[in-house]
Amino acid sequence: MASDTHTLEADLLDRVAAAPDLQALEAERVAVLGKQGAVTALLKSLGGMTPEQRQVEGPRIHALREAVTEAIAARKATLEAAELDRRLATETLDMTLPVEMGPQGSVHPVSQVMDELAEIFADLGFSVATGPEIEDDWRNFTALNIPESHPARAMHDTFYFPRPEGGGDAALDPGFATNAARMLLRTHTSPVQIRTMQAQQPPIYIIAPGRTYRSDSDATHTPMFHQVEGLVLDRGIHLGHLKWTLETFLKAFFERDDIVLRLRPSYFPFTEPSAEVDVGYTMVGGRRVLGGSDGWMELLGSGMVHPRVIAACGLDPDEWQGFAFGCGIDRLAMLKYGMDDLRAFFDGDLRWLKHYGFSALDVPTLSGGVGA
Amino acid sequence: MKFTLSWLKEHLDTGASVGEIAETLTRIGLEVEGIENPAEKLAPFTIAKVLTAAPHPQADKLQVLTVDAGTGEAIQVVCGASNAHAGMLGVFGAPGAYVPGADIILKVASIRGVESRGMMCSVRELELGDDHTGVIELAADAPVGAAYAAWAGLDDPVIDVAVTPNRQDCMGVQGIARDLAAAGLGTLKAVDVKEVPGAFPCPIEIRTEDPEGCPAFYGRAIRGVRNGASPAWLQQRLKAVGQRPISALVDMTNYIMLSYGRPLHVYDLAKLEGALVARRARDGEEMLALNGRSYALDPSMTVIADDVHVHDIGGIMGGEGSSVTEATTDILIECAYFDPERIALTGQKLGLTSDARTRFERGVDPAFLDAGLALATRMAIDLAGGEASEIVRAGTPPLPDRNVDYRPARARELGGVDIPAPRQRDILERLGFGVEEGETWRIAVPSWRRDVDGSADIVEEVVRIHGYDKVEAVPLPRAPSVARPTATVEQKLERKVRRTAAARGFNEAVTWSFIAEAEAAPFGGSAWILENPISEEMKAMRPSLLPGLLAAARRNRARGAGSIRLFEIGRRYLAEGERPALGLVLAGDRKPRDWRGGKARGFDAFDAKAKALAILAAAGVPVDNLQTLGGASGVYHPGRSGRLCLGPKNALAEFGELHPSILRAFDLDGPVAAAEIFLDAIPQKRASGHMREAYQPPALQAVTRDFAFLVAGDAPADALLRAVRGADRQAIAAVRLFDVFTGEGVPAGQKSLAIEVTLQPGEKSFTDEDLKAISDRILAAAAKAGARLRD
């Protein structure tokens, strides 16, 4: 009897393994485990056995049933997998076909640099101040110690608006004179110094980036450009603090430790002493790269805020002193990122914007670095 | 300000090299913009003697010369100048020499069959002047074979210094020498004034009737002058610094001006009638100036006039009518002091610049009138002969007695550098300041330093001569903590919308703030028109960001861009002020033609609306509460545009397809969609801590129900959606329109709007009765909004 079941098992497993497809396998399953199936018949035979016989045959027949059931399931999985493979083989697509990934936007270099400046100066404790671009003559010139007859005015190439009829608002400005209310396009960001000192008590630590205008247009000048102003007004601030601040700022901005500054005595009506600041550069592949000191380029103007400017804003120049500086933002961008034509900044050429622009996620941070 | 090294050495006793001098000048604030030695480019040229001169066998106008250039051989040279003759001395260039005025390198050449081994040069060929009528002929004692430039005194470097407007004292060589001496580069030579006694009374009356504009007018006559060309040394010096020699007397005034910063004027006495008076100009007066232009004068200006004519726009430019010529025999030298403010305003008004104006408007030394006049008289007589009259002094120059209180500690406190008091005193005295020591020093400011009037100025003087390079960098005081955020709410908003727009595929542009008036007109016109624009295209401050972006879009189209998504963040310049805005423009293909998507399609108003909403959402606007209302500006298609409003009054944005007339005006093919977001209109939550409301996800699954409503064809969908959303605020979580249909099955003049309503159960699941009740409320609300359920 035992050898019978063994022979039967071997035979059944062979047949299951030989089933060529799912249909044939199902036929085998019915033939073995179905109502009329061979193993079912054996199970049924248990009923007519003596308890002793059953004790011997029972486990043997159950084991047979189990082995066959498992074999069928395993064969079924194999056949199904083969079937799926066959189907997938017919579904192949050309994965080299190009896809549209959607438009790639960009942030303008001027905006990027302004964000970088805000980040660097925030760490130094400066906040960002703003002011109008259509400014009055008093704040753009007179309050900055540039009276009407001052030769420096002629150097500013100012855009003016027609005089308003009946003059301006005398209550608005101290030192109001006929021309003081004349409106113009600010020629520098320095009037933001005036507005800040008029509006808040020191200590003042600000930068003021923004658009500025001069009626000048050639290869290196555009009638509109961007400047950043810096102002510190506190107690005991001196030229050494100015030097450190500019050095620290430029090292952080250009992400180089070999930035070398040279302060040169100069003249600005609103600072005393005044300093023109040169930065050392090296030539790399025909381009000037800041760092080192193969040569010097003029980068920014600065100085200690003139006592008259402090007084014009209603503060006591004997109590408060500090420094101011101004620098071209477009110029900073060009030196850092290598653009060579200022006029292209304002053309809106998509090719240029995509080449020199920044990804939306290139947000300057102190931890990630301010250079993208 | 240009001067030569030899000129400087007449005022400064120094052994310093040009390099040292230039380096020092820049270091003390007199920035050297260039150093040029004319001898360098003339180095290959030597003095040569013409031995023989014979006609060229093949050409009438040429000569064949043999010259001795000191090399011991006779060199054959073909020469085109008719003045070349045997025995003359000239300037010779050998093969290999670069001829600067002709921009050629000399070669051994055959000219009409005759070999030429060099060239005899003209003045123009050596860039020494304009003369090209013949070759240079030198004096008979010129040493043959010697370097020409050195012999001719041309080996004298020209230094060009950018003098800042506060330093009029350095607009003369003497002042520059003083600064260099203070910086330790030599010893200043005192001005050597040799008075010329007056031999007769001044024959002309001199007065000032405008003591404000011309407080002092000194003058004296010289009679019996012969005004020819000035001597070579003077001509050479003037030419070296870019001045054109005119005549001895005119050259004298320029020389004194350049040497001492003291402008002068010389009149031909014979051309003056009656008294010479400084006075205000009268309305209608005109003067033909020395530059050949005529200027209309007015009473705000100070002039020098005789009984009949105006002869000088005081301190700016003399008149043609009384100018000195070669025929002049008697002259009057004017040495006056003009008010700097007056000069500046007159100069600005007339648009007239001159070397005299540049100096007077910066304030010349008021104590140098007598010295200036004496120097001028002496030099005029030296150059042109004659006999000087007595001096007439009308008025007195303003000599402010300026003293500044100063503590030497200020150098440290403001300048950031410790400088010992004796060193500070030494610097100041070398610069001409008087120092009276005490607890506080009393500093007497020299008459030529009009720019110094406070202790900050003294700090600058001391520190700049001591050296800015000695100022050590000192860190700013810093809070002992992580840097605090500094950006304002407005600044953060701007950053957010900028980076959202960029993330959504827009390229940020920066366009001009000023546009053409015609471009501004359809946008309501510009409230700010420049008085002095650079061009008509840059005249009106923009009332909207769209014109600049549309112009950029047009340029990009012209360059072949297929798909244009541009944005800009900037200000609109309105009558009431400057308002921040974000403008965006969508032009060309929304999607290019594509193997998956088929044909390309353009942008429409809904694209602009979607982008505007996305940006507003990033700006923190509750976009679900926004209403889309009509009434966008006329630059948009009237039926395909709208305003996104928070409440009926507050429009946060406008969007739409642009009006065909705008497209035509900007030369764009359509459709072009655009939007403008008014950043100042976006309400900003002021920070109130970081904690958010507690969130509990709903326990039960939401269910959806679909409805199709019929509404009038022109009814806004938004009205129905709002009505449905409001039907049951508790149960209805969302309402979404998923189909708009007109056509078969929908009555004419109506449209079918299919919406999906999401219902969110609270604690318990909805019963059939609940759902029925909600559905009824929805239908009722829809009916109120003019919609009925589609059968």
Interface residues (C-beta under 8 A of the other chain):
Chain A: L97 V99 E100 G102 P103 Q104 G105 S106 V107 H108 V110 S111 D115 A118 F121 A122 D123 L124 G125 F126 S127 V128 P132 E133 I134 P147 E148 S149 H150 P151 A152 A154 M155 F159 Y160 F161 P162 M183 L185 Y205 R211 Y213 S215 S217 P223 M224 V232 D234 G236 I237 H238 L239 G240 H241 L242 K243 W244 T245 E247 T248 R262 L263 R264 P265 S266 Y267 E272 P273 S274 A275 E276 M304 H306 P307 Q321 F345 F346 D347 G348 D349 L350 R351 L353 K354 G357 F358 S359 A360 L361 V363 L366
Chain B: T26 R27 I28 G29 E31 T164 P165 N166 R167 P340 E341 R342 A344 L345 Q348 T358 E361 R362 R412 E413 L414 G415 G416 V417 G454 A456 D457 V459 E460 V463 R464 Y468 D469 V471 E472 A473 V474 P475 L476 P477 R478 A479 A483 R484 P485 T486 A487 T488 Q491 R495 R498 R499 T500 A501 A502 A503 R504 G505 F506 N507 E508 A509 V510 T511 W512 S513 F514 W528 I529 L530 E531 N532 P533 I534 M538 M541 G548 L549 A551 A552 A553 R555 N556 R559 A561 S563 I564 R565 L566 I569 G570 R571 Y573 G577 E578 K591 P592 D594 W595 R596 G597
